[in-house]
Amino acid sequence: MSKLRELAYQIDPVLWVRHVLGVEPTAWQMEFLRAPGGASIIALTARQAGKTTTAVWAIAFFMLFTPGSLSVIACPAQRQSGEAVRRVREIFFQLGVELKSDHVYGLELKNGSRVLALPGSDDSIRGLTVDGWIVADEAARLSEDLIAALRPMRARRPQARFAMLSTAWSRTDPFWTVWSNENPSWIRLQATADIPGLFAAEFLERERRELGENLFKQEFLGIPGGGELSPFTWELYEHATQIHVPLVQPGPTFQPPAEAPAVPVANPFQALSVTGALQ
């Protein structure tokens, strides 16, 4: 590889994926790969939209071109994190990159760069300092405690990138809490089945029939589930709890009718004599 070409790859990871790995990234994958240092990225995807693949590309690229770096992957179960590390390993085998150490839950290159597969619990992951990628995959299924343990890993390395990737699950999980807020510090990416060209129409129609409407929306359209548990949908709840401001200011027209003035009535007991007879 010429020095000029290597420099071009260092500048643009999309170019590296395209020319070295021989894959053409989609639009959302290119934006993910080109996220600036220190970025916080959240990606809402359909099942099999390539979210883990995209994270693997980003980590492998960073390990090759940033010697001595550390990246981590957290999934709901460590075997899932280990599968992501295995896919990073496959890229290096494809490129003929020699490994310094290699085991199920981590690997290290000759240049000192490492990637670790973290367990799905926060108990044993604290204390790591990450300068590469912090990836929370299937983040909707991770606990709030685990997410909270991942975030400080870049406190000493502010250029590290933090990414939450997931399909939809519920409206109260840690992923959806971030996705639905309006915090401008997050880069929001979406790769759901309503984006043209992501999936074949015949495949989607078959999955809709097999899964049912609620699960299909959750797995492919990025719409959290839960509506099937109650006759009341989330939209009905929002409509019922929304405070409506009247278009016309309150006035006499909208007030209760005024009460008629009281009519005085004589008290018959004032006319009683001492003997009790009426006078």
Legacy VTK file of the C-alpha trace (Angstrom):
# vtk DataFile Version 3.0
C-alpha trace
ASCII
DATASET POLYDATA
POINTS 279 float
0.000 0.000 0.000
1.438 3.374 -0.983
1.857 6.100 1.617
-0.566 8.327 -0.263
-3.269 5.655 -0.351
-2.734 4.841 3.313
-3.119 8.528 4.143
-6.354 8.652 2.163
-7.698 5.675 4.139
-6.714 7.282 7.431
-8.689 10.376 6.503
-11.818 8.590 5.302
-12.949 5.264 6.822
-15.679 4.997 4.167
-12.985 4.878 1.504
-11.232 2.140 3.477
-14.408 0.037 3.776
-15.186 0.524 0.095
-11.741 -0.231 -1.342
-10.141 -2.541 1.230
-13.135 -4.542 2.470
-14.892 -4.364 -0.883
-18.251 -3.282 0.532
-20.349 -0.264 -0.404
-21.744 1.308 2.795
-25.255 2.708 2.837
-25.914 6.373 3.588
-26.484 5.892 7.323
-23.401 3.657 7.599
-21.253 6.316 5.950
-22.486 8.926 8.403
-21.730 6.580 11.292
-18.202 5.840 10.070
-17.466 9.516 9.497
-18.681 10.667 12.912
-16.148 13.101 14.392
-14.032 12.325 17.425
-15.945 12.661 20.676
-19.311 12.087 18.969
-22.287 10.501 20.678
-24.243 8.471 18.138
-27.624 6.771 18.456
-28.919 4.579 15.638
-32.453 3.176 15.441
-32.407 0.261 13.039
-34.514 -2.567 11.725
-33.448 -6.129 12.370
-30.646 -7.174 9.989
-30.006 -3.592 8.873
-26.266 -3.949 9.468
-25.850 -2.151 12.784
-23.359 -4.610 14.286
-21.497 -4.825 10.974
-21.150 -1.055 10.914
-19.768 -0.967 14.452
-17.314 -3.755 13.579
-16.041 -1.801 10.564
-15.539 1.309 12.708
-13.661 -0.579 15.426
-11.422 -2.489 13.007
-10.539 0.731 11.176
-9.681 2.540 14.412
-7.537 -0.338 15.670
-5.499 -0.436 12.461
-4.827 3.283 12.211
-4.593 4.211 15.920
-1.863 2.155 17.603
-2.304 1.390 21.292
-6.033 2.199 21.273
-8.815 0.441 23.188
-12.387 -0.132 22.003
-15.174 -2.032 23.778
-18.447 -3.660 22.791
-21.317 -4.277 25.225
-24.327 -6.457 24.415
-27.091 -7.927 26.597
-25.019 -11.123 26.908
-21.229 -11.488 26.701
-21.533 -14.236 24.089
-23.153 -11.610 21.813
-20.283 -9.217 22.495
-17.878 -12.060 21.763
-19.597 -12.636 18.423
-18.951 -8.997 17.488
-15.271 -9.412 18.417
-15.183 -12.540 16.242
-16.346 -10.458 13.295
-13.562 -7.936 13.956
-11.138 -10.869 13.976
-12.460 -12.073 10.609
-11.671 -8.685 9.060
-8.070 -8.891 10.237
-7.756 -12.454 8.938
-9.142 -11.263 5.601
-6.520 -8.499 5.463
-3.667 -10.720 6.689
-3.131 -8.621 9.839
-1.120 -10.469 12.482
-2.552 -10.607 16.006
-0.505 -10.277 19.169
-3.089 -12.004 21.364
-6.431 -13.596 20.608
-9.159 -15.076 22.783
-12.935 -15.376 22.765
-13.650 -12.047 24.432
-10.857 -9.879 23.110
-7.938 -9.491 20.761
-4.840 -7.323 20.393
-2.898 -6.288 17.303
0.856 -6.038 17.000
0.482 -2.243 17.193
-1.019 -2.557 20.685
-4.638 -1.804 19.765
-7.261 -3.882 21.572
-10.977 -4.627 21.476
-12.832 -6.207 24.402
-16.215 -7.925 24.580
-17.857 -6.754 27.799
-20.356 -8.756 29.857
-23.966 -7.627 30.100
-23.529 -6.461 33.701
-21.955 -3.323 35.115
-20.303 -5.128 38.033
-17.035 -6.004 36.289
-16.543 -3.344 33.610
-15.771 -0.260 35.664
-12.322 1.298 35.554
-11.642 1.010 31.811
-10.320 4.035 29.911
-11.391 3.937 26.267
-10.000 6.129 23.499
-11.526 4.316 20.526
-15.160 3.194 20.300
-17.624 2.466 23.090
-20.399 0.484 21.425
-23.658 -0.454 23.172
-25.273 -2.936 20.785
-28.972 -3.823 21.223
-28.912 -0.949 23.685
-32.674 -1.129 24.307
-32.078 -4.429 26.112
-29.219 -3.119 28.287
-29.792 -1.954 31.839
-29.557 1.674 32.862
-26.728 0.708 35.236
-24.685 -0.754 32.385
-25.194 2.322 30.196
-24.184 4.492 33.141
-21.003 2.428 33.570
-20.072 2.762 29.896
-20.345 6.533 29.601
-17.488 7.519 31.979
-15.019 5.328 30.079
-14.173 8.294 27.869
-13.924 10.847 30.661
-10.113 10.960 30.251
-10.293 10.488 26.474
-12.892 12.977 25.228
-12.203 12.069 21.586
-13.587 8.555 22.082
-16.857 7.880 20.293
-19.903 6.533 22.144
-22.528 4.678 20.093
-25.902 3.217 21.051
-27.418 0.960 18.382
-30.674 -0.936 18.675
-33.940 -2.087 17.271
-37.000 -0.752 19.077
-38.270 -2.451 22.213
-40.181 -0.309 24.743
-40.854 3.363 25.394
-39.161 3.270 28.799
-35.832 1.559 28.050
-32.503 3.500 28.141
-32.215 3.557 24.349
-35.657 5.015 23.665
-35.219 7.567 26.459
-32.265 9.015 24.543
-33.827 8.574 21.093
-37.027 10.415 21.994
-35.450 13.386 23.748
-34.357 16.530 21.966
-30.750 16.643 23.130
-28.838 18.151 20.175
-25.527 16.626 21.266
-26.529 13.238 19.802
-26.095 12.272 16.159
-29.347 10.470 15.295
-29.320 7.862 12.538
-32.191 5.707 11.334
-32.172 2.557 9.212
-35.697 1.145 9.351
-37.668 -0.765 6.749
-39.606 2.293 5.607
-36.385 3.582 4.000
-36.573 2.651 0.282
-34.203 -0.055 -0.866
-33.236 -1.424 2.544
-35.330 -4.603 2.175
-37.259 -6.268 -0.637
-40.991 -5.529 -0.562
-41.844 -9.240 -0.800
-39.711 -10.039 2.251
-41.338 -7.299 4.315
-44.843 -8.398 3.375
-44.068 -11.972 4.351
-42.617 -10.869 7.690
-45.644 -8.677 8.384
-47.968 -11.649 7.888
-45.846 -14.007 9.987
-45.018 -11.656 12.867
-48.244 -9.709 13.125
-48.561 -5.948 13.013
-47.166 -5.125 16.461
-44.027 -7.255 16.241
-43.432 -6.201 12.641
-43.479 -2.534 13.652
-41.107 -3.227 16.513
-38.601 -5.341 14.577
-38.586 -3.503 11.249
-40.119 -0.025 11.587
-38.538 1.133 14.837
-41.858 1.515 16.666
-41.657 0.307 20.302
-43.978 -2.491 21.338
-46.455 -2.653 24.179
-49.724 -1.784 22.460
-50.749 -5.445 22.348
-50.766 -5.624 26.150
-53.653 -3.223 26.578
-56.731 -2.146 24.631
-55.403 1.390 24.987
-52.600 2.407 22.619
-49.817 4.816 23.471
-51.383 7.362 21.131
-54.664 7.163 23.053
-52.796 7.678 26.308
-50.987 10.751 24.967
-54.258 12.150 23.648
-56.027 11.574 26.979
-53.261 13.170 29.039
-52.575 16.114 26.756
-53.588 19.485 28.160
-55.683 21.339 25.618
-55.642 25.130 25.660
-59.066 26.560 24.663
-59.070 28.612 21.482
-61.401 31.174 23.103
-60.573 32.730 26.423
-63.024 31.867 29.206
-65.825 34.436 29.532
-69.526 34.752 30.379
-70.447 32.404 27.542
-68.500 29.512 29.081
-69.446 30.157 32.736
-72.365 28.587 34.654
-75.599 30.618 34.415
-75.957 33.307 37.048
-78.225 32.435 39.962
-81.502 34.400 40.335
-81.492 36.971 43.154
-82.782 35.669 46.449
-86.435 36.533 47.367
-86.969 37.441 51.060
-89.506 35.252 52.881
-91.251 36.296 56.129
-90.345 34.291 59.203
-93.607 32.939 60.694
-91.999 32.295 64.060
-91.583 36.029 64.691
-95.415 36.367 64.847
-95.868 33.838 67.684
-97.387 35.114 71.014
-96.248 34.049 74.432
-99.064 31.508 74.598
-98.097 30.184 71.223
-101.146 31.447 69.371
-100.795 33.429 66.238
-101.809 37.061 66.506
LINES 1 280
279 0 1 2 3 4 5 6 7 8 9 10 11 12 13 14 15 16 17 18 19 20 21 22 23 24 25 26 27 28 29 30 31 32 33 34 35 36 37 38 39 40 41 42 43 44 45 46 47 48 49 50 51 52 53 54 55 56 57 58 59 60 61 62 63 64 65 66 67 68 69 70 71 72 73 74 75 76 77 78 79 80 81 82 83 84 85 86 87 88 89 90 91 92 93 94 95 96 97 98 99 100 101 102 103 104 105 106 107 108 109 110 111 112 113 114 115 116 117 118 119 120 121 122 123 124 125 126 127 128 129 130 131 132 133 134 135 136 137 138 139 140 141 142 143 144 145 146 147 148 149 150 151 152 153 154 155 156 157 158 159 160 161 162 163 164 165 166 167 168 169 170 171 172 173 174 175 176 177 178 179 180 181 182 183 184 185 186 187 188 189 190 191 192 193 194 195 196 197 198 199 200 201 202 203 204 205 206 207 208 209 210 211 212 213 214 215 216 217 218 219 220 221 222 223 224 225 226 227 228 229 230 231 232 233 234 235 236 237 238 239 240 241 242 243 244 245 246 247 248 249 250 251 252 253 254 255 256 257 258 259 260 261 262 263 264 265 266 267 268 269 270 271 272 273 274 275 276 277 278
